[in-house]
Amino acid sequence: MNPELSELWLLRHGQSLGNVANDAARDTDTHRLDLAERDMDVPLSDLGVEQSRAFGKWLGAKPETDRPDVVVCSPYLRSAETVRHMLAAAHAAIEVVLDERLREREFGILDLLTHRGIVAKYPEEAERRSRLGKFYYRPPGGESWVDVALRLRSLRDSIVREYPDRRVLLVTHEVPIIITRYLVERLDEADALALSAAGHVANCSLTTFVRDEERRLRLELDAWTVPLRQEHTLITEEPDAPVASR
């Protein structure tokens, strides 16, 4: 019988300064987000720290047998900070592994540009992006959603091999969460795009899969935010990308 995880948890990082900048630019004529850092160096906002701690308090209240056995985390600063604040609030000592395959989708030459900025600076790319759709569109120097799926297939195989029969928590970004669901639930392009259009993968929301009797992972929680509500923490759903969504 093939090995399988007992549970797979997906946690989006807390609100980042990139989320804040993206949200502020959405309804303006701004062409470029006001961020000096590389995308991988963008930290959590103060609210993002609060969200991470709120989730950690919920985690810390659970019996040790119900907590993740290992945390596999995107190396981007906002994800690593989420894990650090979460585990501190939980008073939990859980193994943490950084894995670059969980990084956010790379945007290449479109990095930090809003939709208006893309149209103004790279009109041919904007047209190609509109024609192909974001599932298959690959910006020069960047990744399509399909490219993200390729690295996440590799990650999936690695964690199943390294952590069989264990509960694994992945701390990552919006697009990798959607693509992981695409892989685990065996969705198609339309299903994945529908998850994105729903726009409900809030910061520090939890999505979980539990192994069923047929040893297949079954969706249990979908972008669950109860830990934040319990701590009266503001819930945010800004796009997790340095490019304004459109």
N, C-alpha and C positions, 0 to 999 in steps of 0.2 A: 504494500500500500504506500502511495506517495506521501511524504511528510507534508504537514500543513500547520499553519499557526493556529493556536486556540482562539485568539482574538487579534484583530487589527484595529488600532485606534488612529485616527487622523485629526490632528489639531492644527488649526491655522494660527500663526503667530499673532501677538497682540498688535493693536494699532501702531503703525510706524509713522515717522515724520513724512515719509513718502506718501502714505495714505492721506495724511492731512493736506499735503501740497496738491495731490491729485484731486481731492474733493474741492479744494479752494479754486482750482483752475477750471473745473467742469463747466461752469456757467459764465465764463469770462472769455475775453479775446486773447488770452495768454497762449503763446505758441510753445513755450518751454517751461517746464516745472522749475521752481526755485529751489534747487537742491545742489549743493556743492559736492557732496560725497559720491563715490561710486555706489551703484545700487546695492552691492554686497556690504557696504559700510553704513547704510542708513539705519539709525537706531530706533528703538521704540519711543513713542511719545510718552508723556507722563500718564496719559490715560491707558496706553498700552501696557505700561508697568502695572497699573492698577488692575487691568483685566487679567494679566498673567498671574498676579497674586491671588485674585479671586478664584481662578481655576485651581491654583495650588491649594487653597484652603479646602476646596471641595475634595481634591485628591487626597489631602492629608487626613480627612475624616473617614476615608474608606479603609477597611481592614487591609493589611499588607498583602494578603492573599488575593485581593481584588484589584491591586494596583498593577501597572505595567511591569514586566520583568526587565525591559530595556527600553531606552528612549533613543531613537535614531533621528538625528536633527540635521536640517539644512545648515551649512556653515555660515550663511548670511547672518550678519550681526543681529538683526531683529528677531530671528528665530532662536539664535543662541541665547540672547537676553531673555526671551520668553521662557526658555527652559530653566535658566538660572533663577529667575524670580519665582517661577512655579515651584521648583523643588525646595527653594528656601522657605516659601510659605507653607509647603506641605510637610516640612521637616522630614524629608524622605531622602534616602541614599539609594538612588537608582542609577545603574550604569547608563552613561550617555556616550553615544557614538556619533561623530559628525560624518556626514556622507554627502559629497558634492552632487550626487545624482538627485538629491532633493532640492537643489537650488531653484530659484524662480526661473521662469522662461527668459531667455536672453533676447534682447530687442535689437541688437546690432546698431545700425545707423539711426534707428528711430528712437534710441534711448533718450528719455526725458522729454520727448516731444509730445504735445497734446494732439488731438485729432486735427485741430486747426493748423497746428504747426506742421504736421505731416503733409497736409494738403498744400500748404504754402511752399514748403521747402522741397518736397519730393512728390509732386502731383502724379507722376507715373507710378510710384509705389502705392499711393493712395488708391489709384484706379485698380492696380493689380490686386491689392489687398481686398478691395470691394468685390472684385470678380471671383477670386479664389475662396474667400471666406477665411476666418481666422484659424480654422482647423488645419488647413493645408498651406496657408500663406507663410513663407519664410522671408523675413526682411534680410537684406544683405548684411552678413555678419551676425545674424541672429538665428532664432529657432522657430519652427512651426510647432503647433501642438503635437503633431506626429513625431517630431524630433524629441519632444519631452517624453512621449509615450515610449520611445525606444529605450531611453535611459531608465525609465521607471520599470520597464519589463525586466531589465537587468537587476535593478534593486529588488524587485519582488522575488526573483529567483534566489538572490543572495540571502535575504532575510528568512525565507522559507528553509533554506539549507542550513543557515547558522542558528536559527532560533525555532526549531520544530516544537510544536506543542506548547509554545509560550505566547504570552500577551505582549505585543509590540506596539509602542506608540511612536508614530511618525509626526514630527513637528516641522511644518513646511508652509507652503504658500498656496494661494487660491488655485492657480492653474494646476500645479501638481496634485492637489486634492481632487479636483475634477477628473484629471486624467487617471489617477489611481482608481477612482470609482468606475471610470470607463473600462479599465482593465479587469478589475475584480468582478464587476457585475456583467461583463461582456456586452457592453453597450455599443451603439453605433455612433456615427458622427452627429446625427440629429439629436440623439439622446444627450450626448456630451454638451452640445451647444445649448440645449434646453436647460441643463443644469447651470450653465454660465448665465443664460438670460434670466433665470430666476433670481440671481444675485443675492442669495441668502446665506452664503458662506461667510458668516460674520467673523470678525477677529476673535480669537480664542473660542470659537465654536468647535464642538467635538462631533465627529462622525465615527461610528464604530461598526465593525463587522464581527460576528460571532460564528464559530464553526458549527454547522448543523450535523445531523445524523449521517449525512452522506459525505461528511468531511469537506464541505464547501462553505466558504465564507458567505454569510447572509447578513444583509444590512439590518442593523438594530437601531442606531441613533443617527439622525440626519441633521447635521449642522446644529447641534443641541447647545443651547445657551443657558440652561438652568443654573449652572454654577455662578455665572455673572449676575443673574437676576437675584439669586439668593443673597448676594453681597451688595445689591443695589448699585451695580456698576453699569455705566452706560454701554450699550451695545452698538457697535459700529460695523458697517458693511461696505466701506470704501473699496474700490477695485484695488487688488493687490498687484499693481504694475506701475512702472515708471512712465507708461504711456496711457493717456486718458482713453478709456474704452469708448467705442462707438460701433 
